[in-house]
Every structure is written in C-alpha cells, then in structure tokens.
C-alpha cells in the first residue's frame, strides 16, 4: 500500500494552499452599483432597417451611460453611444446610435450567422427569468450580422442556440446605427418579474468594449448575476412558437472503396421546435440529415486515449448546456457514430466501415421550471448491414450492427443564489455485438458558488456495462474540483477516481479509467498597464495519476509565463516535464512486454498577434521527447505551427494553419516528417448568400490524406436554407508499416466523392 500514500500529498498541499490564498488575498474593491431602467409599452409600427427614423424613437429617453471594460476599466466610452428600448404586444425593440469621430475607420465585415466577425458591434443581454443565473445574448455588427447565444452563470456563451429575431445596421456619416426586434415567442421568460439587462458596444480599432452595467476585467464578459435591472415588461405573450422545418436532400457518391456505397440516394425528414409554455422547449427530429455539418479538423495528436472532437450537429448542439456535468458522462457524438469494431485491440486500434449509423428519430425537452432545470433526450438509430473488405485476402466480411436506443435525463435544482445540485442518467440499450452493447451510467453532482471567488464542483457516478468484469467500487467514478479566482490570483485543485470497471466508451468520453488522478495549478495574472505590458500571466501546474494497483501512469509539471502586450499581442513560454508509463516498444506486436516510464521534457514558445486586425498571425515552436503509441516510437520532436487569419474586402475570411513536425530517434537518426495544412475560406456574397470551403492535407510516412468539405448556401432564415455541397475524403492507412496483425480488416482509405443538395424551410406558427 505504500505507493498509495503519495497520492494524498497533493490533496494536503492543496488544502493548505487554499487556506493560504483565502487568508492572504486582498479584499476586493466594492462592486459597482447596479444600474436600473424601465421600459415602456408603445404600440408602434417598426420597419427593422437600421435607420431609427420612425417617430417612436424620438419619444424615448436614450441610455447614454456606458463605461469601459477594456482597455481601461471604469473609464467612459470613448465615442458617444445612445441606446433606446421599448416593447409592444409581440416584440422587444432596441435601437442604437453609435457615433464615431472617425467614421471612415469603423470596422464592418460581412460574415455568417454566429460568426466571430471582429467588427464594431452592439450587444444585448436579457435575463427574462429574473433569476440572475441564465439569459440570452444578442449581438449585431455594423453590417447587420447576427450572433446569438444562451448564457449561464459561471460559463461563457453557448452559441448553439439560434433564435428567430430581426436586426439591421446602417453606416452613417456620423457613425452607424442598428435596430433589433426580438419576438417574445422566441424566448422563454417568467411573467411578472424584473428582468436582468445589460447593453454594450465594441469599437474594434481601439480594442474597446464598453457596457451600461460595468463589466469588470475580473469578469471579462457580461454575467447574469451582475446585470442591471429592467422593469416594466408586462402583459407580454409568449405565443405558440411552433416551428416545423421539413427538408429534402438527394446525394450521389462516387469512387468509394465499397461499391455498395456508390450511387444515388434520397433523404427526407423534418425538425420540429415547440415552445412548450414560457420556460420549456421541445425539439424533435425525424430521419435527420447532417451532410452540411462541417468536417472535423485533422488532429496530429498521438495518444493512447481517445481524442475529443466537438459536437457540430445542430439537433445535438442546441440546448447542450442543459446536459453538461463536471464529468463527460454524455457525449452526444456516440449517437449515430461511425461504426468501429470492438475487440481486444480496441483501446489502440478500431476498425471502421466509414459510415455513420443512421438516426431514425430524436426527441429532446430542455428548459427551466422554477428552480428546476431539465434536459430530456431520447434517440433511436437503425439496424445497419454492411461489408468490410480485408485487403490482404480481398474477401468481403459481412457485418451487422443492431440499432441502439439512447435515453438521457438531466435534472438540476437551484440552491441559494448561484449553486445547484443535480442528477444525470445516460442509457444506451443495444443487443450485444462487436459494435457496441448496453451501457448505463447514473450520477449526482453538486456545484457550489461560495461568494465572488470560490467555486466547488463534485460528482459521483456508477456505471453498468456488459464489457468489464469488475464490480463494486471499481464501477464507481468520483471527481471534485475546488477553485479560487480573484483579480490577481487563480488556484485550482482537482481529484478524480475512475475504477477499473468504469467504462462509458459507448455513451460518454472519460477514457482514462483505472486511476487516481490529482492536479493543482497556480496562476498569477495582474493587470499591469505599465511599459508595454497590459497583463501578465505566471502559471505553475502539477498533475499525477496512478492506477488502482498503485503504479504510476503519468505525471507532469508545467511552468508558463505569458504576457498580453498593450497592442494586444500575446507572448507565451512554457516548460514541461512529463512521465508516462506504457508498454516497452518492441518490433513484434502482440508479444506481452513489461512497462517502462517514458520521460518527456518539453519547451514551447508561442506568439499571437491582435486578432481584431485585418491580418493576424500565431506561431508556435515546440521541442520535446515524445512517445507515440500507434507508431511504437520513442524519440525527439521539433514542431513548428503557423496560423493566419485574413479579413479581405469586408466579405472574405481566409484562415490558414500549417504544422511541420520532425521526429528523430534517440540516436539522432530521422524517423519521419509530418505535415498538416488546413485552409478555411468563408465568402459572404450578401447577407443571405454564402460559401464555405474547408480543405485539409496531411502527409507522413504512411502517405498523404486529403479532406475537402464545401457548401454554397442561401439562408432564408437562421434555420432554413438552400445548400449545394461537395465532400471528399482520402484517408491514409495508419496501419501501414505498423505492427498491427495482418488478419484484421483495415480501415478503408477513401470515402469517395460525395455531391449533395439540401433544401430546408422554416414554417413558423
């Protein structure tokens, strides 16, 4: 039991450090006073064109008190700003006049809905529940491009929510103006309570953000708990808010490795959204189509654990915050995932047929009722019949993957001002096969906000699956994270236990099982505003993980120093020292070998320029020892990464990133060079016409890989569009020249050329 003792040392040290931080931290300056305003109900006809030329605007007294967050906290906004607001039976209306002493320098760029345009903009936050925990964020730039998101206390923006609202902006000789109309039926609200409100303006060329209710540098963005107060919203109607979005999508595929995948097919289905009362939203999808979803970026990371890729499918991203918990026990990409053979080699080698399992139906209920938050989801995938081809023999192996049923329930209850307690159950029911099985996890969590600086999140989970033989405590997972955050200091301490039998690989993404893990980090982050430095960051981090038998799995320490300059460039230097236990690398795969500790020191340097400029760059250099598990390689690495973002002509955005990675054996002889190039081009021809191209190329000793993902689209609304698309993928065979046994079927190297057309149209009732 001796090896177990040292795992508690970080926890003891963390407790002392937390106590020291609480005793030594200076008292925070008094919070700014809460702004308050009222809104009038006026029946007026408004044409949302950005002009503010209707008589009603002249009847209103504007809000003119705006103060900076950056570059100088508390200073008055540098350019005169006026905001107006009123409502009628159907809509909330906002009008902005943004005066500018140099109107020729206003940054105004076209882009897609929810894009980060780095343009001059106006921002609106409303908390219609009045609970100071949640709310809606709306932003309009100087070209009328919309951005909307849900907000939750303690988190940043969740842009997956897309509301139906109107906006327009207009450049003027004196600056620019904007109008916004938000239908009551597009939002959820609690009748008869004061709302939370904040209004803001961004002036990009000055790197300036100013707000009606002061947003401190410590907070960094609008927070529901610190919003101003809006009174006077009465007798409003939420309406039915019923949306039906049917779609039709034919497609054709050519040159796929499996001839059965070639040919034409026709898909049709529908999405439904229903505002169920003022607080809840019901979503349903029938035979959904995700052909227009952007492809994942190629990731060069070599790990013995599964890599995380974000969810991009609209049905699952909307309202995803209602299902989030401290541990990743529900990973929506498991639903309809590409099929991968599960066998003894699955921790390292999965074999996929390249096709996602079709989703037949999905239903979801999300929202808040009083102190209760709820997320309920059910989805059914269809049975799948297909063939795998063994390239060593040419034989075709028939495979069958039974359909699965996913059921997820998440409920949370508010405690005090900003704390909560919650329950989560995630269930996948499927007949046992090589492609999956039944799996269940049930969890409780506690999230405490202890004043302005302290937070504590913890969760306990129990897993049921048909794969692992271990039971009892080995099917448990426990996690706890304590965090202190102030103007200058940030400290966190984490402990996590994952038993040998805790396997959520079919429903969540917690791949590092069989371990006790702990982590601590200290961050000193003062705003200096002296010389050429705006803010300084000094970070120390330590993490340690052992398995349940007491053997070290991995451990590491990091020291990082970075500075944000007054021109908003950022410089970062990082030193790391990591140790990882893994099998000894031998030329013969399948022979049981003893484990060893691989030492992986690393140095890293990074420079990032101001992203608000028309052209911005970032460059990273990294040199380290590394262990690559797919390659059975231990040696040295030198990596150069270069990224560029270009805004051109107010309508074109070009992003480029490149990686050049050189790997050497320990004796200095070359092992391989790896290259990765990613280009993303977005063209906004008009507010409704757009085009997008994502092109990726990678090359290493296994050969080249191409991936092209492109669409041309006309957006009728935020939720309906006409699209033409082309996708191509030619994947390298990662098993070539690797020690995988030849009897396993290999991944197909090519998914072929795919052309598709999709028409979806929003019917709003």
N, C-alpha and C positions, 0 to 999 in steps of 0.2 A: 504493500500500500504506500510505500514511500514516494513513488512518483506522483501520487495524487496530491501530496501536501503543497507542492509549489503552485498548483493552480489557484489556491486561495490567497496567495500573497498579493497578486494584483488587486483582488477584491478588498483586502485590508488596506492596501495603499490607496485604493480609490476612495474608501470611506474617509480616511484621513485627509485626502486632498479635497474632497467635497466640503468637509468641515472647515478646512483652512480657507477655501475660496469663499465660503459664506461669511466667515469672521473677518476676512481681510478686505472684501470687496467694498469700495467706497459707496456711500448712499447715492442712489440715482437722483438726478435733478427732478424737480416736481413735474408731473405730467402736464402737458399743455391743456388749457381749458377746453371743454367740449363745445364746439360750435353748434348752433341751433338755428333752424329756419323753418318757415311754414310754407305750404304750397296751396294755391287757390284752385278751385274747380271753376273752369271757364268753358262754356260751350262755344267753340270757335272752329272754323274750317281751316285746316292747315295743309298746305302742299309742301311736302318734305323735299325741298330743292336746295337747301343750304343758304338761302338768301335772307331769312328773317325779315321779310318785307310785309308780312301780314300785320294788321293793326293790333292784334293781341299782344305782340311782343313789346310794343310801346307802352302797354298798360302795366307792365311788370317792373318791379324794382330789381335790378340785377345784383347778383353776388359778385363782389369785386375783391374780397379779402382772400388772396392766395399767397401762401408762403412756401419757400423752397425747402425741399429735402436735400437735393444736390444742385449745384456744388456747395452751397453754404446753407446749412440747416438754420431755419428760422428767419432768413432774410426775405424781404418782399419779392414777389415775382418780378423779373426784370422787364417784362413787357406787359402793358395794360391788358387785363383779361376780364371779360364780363360773362356771367352765366345766368340764364333765365330758365324758369321751370313752371309748369302748370299741368293740369290734367283735365280730361273730360270723362265721359262715361266709358270710353273704350281704351284710351291710351294715356300714358305719361309722356310729356313733351319736354325736351331740353333744347335750349339754344345757346350757342357760344359765339362770342365775338373775340377773336384773338388778334389784337392789334400788334403790329411789328414795326419797329423803327427802320428795319432793313428788309422790306417785303421781298426783294429780289433774292434773298438768301434763305427763304423758307424752304425746308426740305420736304418735298411732296412726291411720293412714289406710289405707283400702282402696284398691286400685288393681289394674291388670292385671299379669300376669306380666312381669317385666323392666322395669317402670315405675320411674321415679325418684320415690319417694313422699315424700321429705323427712320421713321418720319416724324415730323411735327404732328401732334395728335392731342385730342381731348379725351378724358377718361371719366367714367361714371361708375360709382359703386353704390348699390342699394341693398339694404337688408330688409326685405318685405316681411320677414318673420318677426323682426324686432328682438331677436334673441341674442344678438351680438356674437353669434357663432358662425353663421353662414351668410351667403349673399350672392349677388350677381354682379359681374364686372362687364362693362361695355366700353369699347374704345373705338374712336373714329379718327382716321388720319386726315391730312389736308387734301387728300384725293377721294375721300369718302370710303376708304377700305375699312371694313368692319373686323373687329376682334371681339369675341365674347367668351365668357368663362364662368364657371362656378368657383366660389371661394369658400374656404373653410378655415376657421381659426387654427393657427399652427401650421398651415400648409400654404403653398403658393397657389397659383392659378391652375384650374383644371379646364383647359380649352376644349375638351371633348364635347362639352355641351354646346349645341348650336340652337339658338333661339330664332324666332321669326320676328324681326323688327326692321324698321326703316331708318335710313340715315342718308345724309348727303352733305357734301362740303363744297365750298367755293372760294377760290383765290380772289382777293380784292386788292385794290391799290394801297389800302391801309393795313393789310394783313390777310386774314382768312376767317371764314365763318362756317358753322356747322349746325345742322338740325338733326334731332333724333326723336323718333316716336317709338315707344315700347308698349305693345299691347298688354293689357292686364291678363289676357288669356294665355300669353306666352310665358308667364312667370307664375310661381307659386307664392302665396302670401298668407298672412294671418290677419284677418279683418279686425279693424278697430284698435290697433296698437301703433305707437310711434315707430317709424322706420329708421333704420340706420342709413346714413348718406355720406358720401364724400365725392368731390369733384376735383379733377386735376388737369394739368396741361404739361405737355412735353415740348421743349424747344431744343431740337436735336443739335443744331450747330453750336449751342452753348453748353451741351451736356446738362441741360437743366430740366428738373422736374419740380413742379410746384402744385400744392393742393390746398383746398379750402380748409379742411381739418388737417392740421400739421401731421405729417408722417415723418418720424424721426429717422436719422441714419441707422439707429439700432434696429428699428423695424424694417426699413428698406422698401416696404410696399404697403399699400392700404390693407389694414386689418379690420375685420368685423368688430372686434372688441373695442377698437379705438376710433370708430366712425363718429361723425357728427349725428345730430338728431333731426329728423324731418317729421313735422306734424301736419295734420290737415288732410291726409288721404282718407276719404270717407265715401261710403256708398258705391264703391267700385265693384265691378262684376268680373269674375274670372272667366266666365263663358265655358263652352264645352271643350274647346281646344282639342278637337279631334282631327288628326292628320292621317291620311292614307296615302302611301307612296307606292303605287304599282311600278314594276319595271319589266322590261323585255330585253334580253341580251343574247344574240347569236354570236358564235365564235367558231374559229377554224384553227386547227393545229396541223403543222407540217414538220417532218423530219424528227419526230420523237423516236427514241430508241425502241420503244414498244410500239409496233404498228397499230395495236388496238387503240392507242391514244390519239392517232391521227384521224382527221376527218372533221366534220361539222357537228355541232350540237346547238340546241336552242334552249335557253333557260328563261323562265318567267317566275315571278314571285311578287311579294309585296311586303312593305313595312307598315306598321301601324303605331301611332303615338296618341295617347289619350290622357289629357289632364284630368285625373280622377279626383275631383274636388280641388280645393285651393292648394293642397300640400303634397299630393302624390301623383306620380306619372307612371302609366302602364305602357310598355313597349312590347311589340310582338313582331316577329319576322317569319315569313313562310318561304322556304327554299331560297335563302339569301344568296346573293352573288357578290363576291369581293374582288372581281377582276380588276377594278380600278384602284385597289389599295396599293400604295407604294411598296416596292420590294424592300427587304431588309438590306442594310449595308453590310458588305463583306467585312468580317472581323478576323484579323490575323492572330488573335489571342490563342495560344495553345495551352489548354488546361485539361486536367483530368476530370474537371467538373463541367457540367452543362453550362453553356453561356446563356445569359438572359437577353432576349430580344423584346422590345416593347410591343404591346398590342397596338395595331393600327386599324383594325376592322371597326367600322362605325358602330354597329349594333353593340359591341362589347365595350367600346371606349366611353360611350355616353353613360354617365352615372357610375363610372367605375369607382369613384371615391367612396360610394356607399358600401363597397365590399372590401375596402382596404383594412388591413390589420397589421400589427407590428411584424409578424412573420408572414412570408409569402405562401400562404396555405391554399390560395386560389389563384391560379394562373390561367386566365381565360384562353390563352393560345393552346391549351390542351384540348379545347373543344374544336373538333374538326381538324386536328393536327395531321401533318403528313405521317403516313404510317411507317413505323420503324420496327423491325424485328427485335423482339426482346428475348435475349438468351444469355448464356453465361458470359458472353463478351460485351453485353450491352453497356456496362459502365464506360467502356472505351470505344466500342465500335457498334454503331447502329446501322442497319441496312434498310434503306427506304425505297419505296417504289416511286417517290417523287410526287405523288398525288395526295391532296388533302381528302379527308373523309367528308363526304357531303353532309351538310347540316340540313335536316328536314324542317325543323321548327325550333323557334326560340321564343320565350316569353320572359318579361322582366318587370318588376314593380319596384320603384325606388322613390324615396321622399322622406318627409318628416311629419309626424303627427304628434303635436305637443312636444314632450321631452323625448319622444321615441324617434329614432332614425331606423329605416328599414331598407334592406336590399334583398329581393327575392328573385331568383333566376332559375329557369329550367330550360334545357336544350336537349334535343334528340338528334343523333346522327344515324345515317342509314347503313345497312349492311353493304360491304364492299367486296367484290370479287375482282381479282386481278392476277397477273403473272409476273414473276421475277425470272430474269434470264441469267443463267450462270455463264459468264464469258469464257470460262476455262473449258466448258463442255458444249456450250451452245444450247443446252437443254432448257426448256421453259418449265418453271416450277409453279403450279397453281397455288394460290393463297386465298384465304378468306378471312376477313376481319369483321366480326359481328358489330352491329351498331351499338351505341352506348347512350345512356341517359344521364345527364348531369343535373343535379339539383343543389342549389346553393341558397342558404338563408343566413343573412347577417342582420342582427338587431343590436342597437346600442341605446343606452338611456343616459340622458344628461345628468351630471352630478355637479352641484354648485354652479359656479359661473362658467367655466370652460372645460370641466373634466367630464369623463364618461366611463361607463362600464358596458362591455359588450359580449355577445355570443356569436359564434360562427360555426356552421356545419357545411361541409363540402362533401358531396356524394357522387361517385361515378359507379353506375351499375352496368356491367357488361359481362357476357359469357366469357369464361376464361379462354384465352387464345394467346398465341405468340405475340399479339399486337396490343395486349392490354388485359385488364381484369377489373373486377370490382375493387373499389378503394373508397375509404371514408375517413374523414378527419373531423373532430369536434373540438372546439377551443373556446376559452373565455379570456377576456383581456381587460385591463384596467389602464386608463390614461388619465393621469393627474397633472393639472397645471397648478403649481404651488406658487402663486404670486407672479410677478413680471419676469422672473429669471429662472425659476426651477420647473422642470417637467420630468415626469417619470412614466415610462411605458413598460408594461409587462404583459406576458401572455403565456398560457399553459394549454397544451394541445395533446390529444390522444388519437392515435392512428389505428385504423383497421384495414388490413390488406391481405391478399391471398398469396403474396410473394415471399415474405420473410417468415422465418420460423420462430424468431424471438418473440417473447410476450412480456407481460407485466410492465415493469418500469422501462424496459427497452423500447416500448412503443410510445413513450412519452417525449414531449419536447417542452422545454421551459426557456423563456427568454425574458430579460429585463434590461432596460436602458435608462439610466439617470443622466440628466443633462442640466448644466448650469450655463446661462448665456446672459452676458451683460454688454455694455458698450465696448469694453476693452478685453474682456476675458470670456473664453468659452471652454468648458470642460465636460467630457462625457465619459461614462464608464458603462461597459456592457458585459453581460454574462449570458451564455446560451448553452443549453444541453440538448443534444439530439441523440436519442437512443439508437442502438443497432437495428431495431425493428421499425424505426420511424421512417417510412418510405411514402412520400407524397408525389412520386415521379409521374403519376398519371393525372394528378389534379392540381398540383402546386409546383413551386420551384424552390426547394430547400435541399440542394444536392449534397451538402457536406454533412452527412449523417455520421453516427458513431463518434461523437466528440463532445468534449467540454471546451468551450471557446470563451475567451475573455479579451477585452480590448479597452484601452484607455487612450484618450487624446487630450492635449492641452493646446489651446490657441490663444495667442496674444494678438489683438487686432486694433490697435489705436488709430484714430484719425489724426494724423499729424498736421497736415496742411502747412508744412514748412518746406523750405527749399524747393525741391522738385517732387517731393513725395506727398501724395494725398492720403493714402492709408497703408499701414504696414501689417504684415501677417507673419507670425512666427509660430510654427506648429511642431509639436512633438507627439508621436504616436507609438503605441506598443500593442501588439496582439500576440496571442498564444493559444494554441489548440492542441489537446491531447485526446486520444481515443479512450474508450471506456476501460481498456486494459492498462492505461497509464502511459502508453508510448506517445512520444512527441509526433504530431502530424505536421504542423507548420507553426512558425513563429517569426516575428519580424519587428523591427524598429525603424521608424522614419523620422527624419528631421527636415523640415521645409521652411524656407524663408522666401517670401514674395512681397512685392510692393506694387501698389497701384499708383502710377505717377499722376501728376496734375493734368497731363494731357490724355489721361485715361488709358494709357498703355499699361501693361502688366508684365512684370519680370518675376520668374519663379526658379528657384534652385532647390533640388531635393536629393537627399542622401538616404539610401535604404539598405538594410541588411536583413535578408530573409533566409530561413532554413526550412526545408521541406523534406518529409520522409516519403520515399516511393521505392518501388522495386529497383534493384540494380539493373542497369541497361545491359542486355546481352544480345548477341546476334540471333539467338534462337527464341522465337516466340513460343509460348506455351510451356516452357520449362520453368518450374517454380524456382524463383530466385530469392535470396534474402533481401531485405530492405536496407537502405542506407540513407543518410542525411545529405542532401544536396545544398550547398552554400551558394546563395545568390545575391551578392552585393550589387548595388546599382547606384549610378549617379544620373541625374536628369536636369536638363535646363530647358526653360520654355520662355518664349516672348510672344505676347499678344498685343496687337495694335488696337486702336479705338474702333469698335465695331460700328459706331454711328457714322463713320466717314464713308464716302463713296467706294473706297477701296480699303479693305482691311486684310491683315495677314496674321498668321500664327505659325511659329516654328518650334519644334521640339527635338532635342537631341537626347538620346538615352544610350548608356553603355552599361552592360551588366553581364554577369554569368547567368545562364538560364538552363532549365531542364524542360525539354519538350516531350510530352508523353506519347503523342501519336508517332513522333519520329524516332523515339528511343535515342534521344540526343542530349548530351550534357556538354556545354561549351560556353563560348562567349558570343555576345551580340552587340552590334552597333546599329542603332536605328535613327534614321532621320525622317521626320514628319513635317510636311509643309502644307498649310491650308490657306486659301484665298477666298474672299467674298467680294464680288464686284456688283455694284448697282449702276446700271447704264441707262441713259435716256429716260429715266423715270419709270420704265416699264419692264426692264430686263434685269434679272438677277442671276448671276453665274457663280456657282460655288465649285471650288476645286480642292481636292486633298490628295496628297501623294505620300506614300511610305516606301522608303528604301531601307531594307533590312539585310545586313550582312552577318552571317553566322560562321563561327570558326570552332574547330575542335580545340581541346585544351592545349595541344601541342602547336597551335597556330595555323594548322592547315585549314583551307576553306572547306566548309561543309555545304552551304548553299547561299544564294542570294534570293531574297523575296521582294517582290514589287507589287504595290497596290495603287491603283489610280481610280478615283471616283470623281465624276463630273455631274453636277446637277444644274440644269438650266430651267428657269421659270420665266415665261414670257406672258405678260398680261396685255393683250391687244386692246381690250376695252374693259370696263368694269365687269362684263359678263363673259367675254371670250378669253380663254387662257390655254396655255400649253405647258407641258412639263416633260422633261427628259431626265432620267437617271441612268447614267452609263457607268459600269464598273468593269475593271480589268485587273486581274491578279495573275502572277506568274511565280512559280518556284520550281524546285527540282521535279515536281510531279506534273508540270505542264501548265498551260495557260487556262484561264477561266474567264468567260465573258458573261455579262448580265446587262440587259437593256430593258428598261421599264419606261414607257412613254404613253402619254394621252394628249389629245386635243379635246377641249370641253367647252360647252356653252352652259353656264349656270343660270337656270330660270330663277331659282331661289337658293337659299343656303342648303336646301335638302333635295333639290331636284335638278337634273342636268341631262344633257345630251353628250355622249362621250364616244370618241374613236380611239382605240388603243392598240399598241403593239408591244409584245413581250418576247424576250429571247433569253435563254439561259443555256450556256455550255459550261458545265461544271467539270473541274479537274477531278480525277480519281485520286483521293487522298490515300488510298491503299496501295497505289503503285509504288514499288520499291520499298514497301513497308512489310513488317513481319506478320501481317495478318494471314491466317491459314488459307490456302487456295481453295478449300472446299466450300467457303462461304460465298454466297452470291454477292456481287459487288454493286455499289451504287451506280445507277445509270449516269453516264457522263453528260447527257444532253436532254433537256426538257423540250427542245424544239422551238419552232417559231409559232407564236400564237397571235392571231388578229381577233379583235373583238369590237363589238358595237354595243352600247348600252343606252337605253332611254328610260329615265325615271322622272316622274312628275308628281309634285306635291298637290294633293287635294285637301284643302284646309276648310274645316267646318266649324 
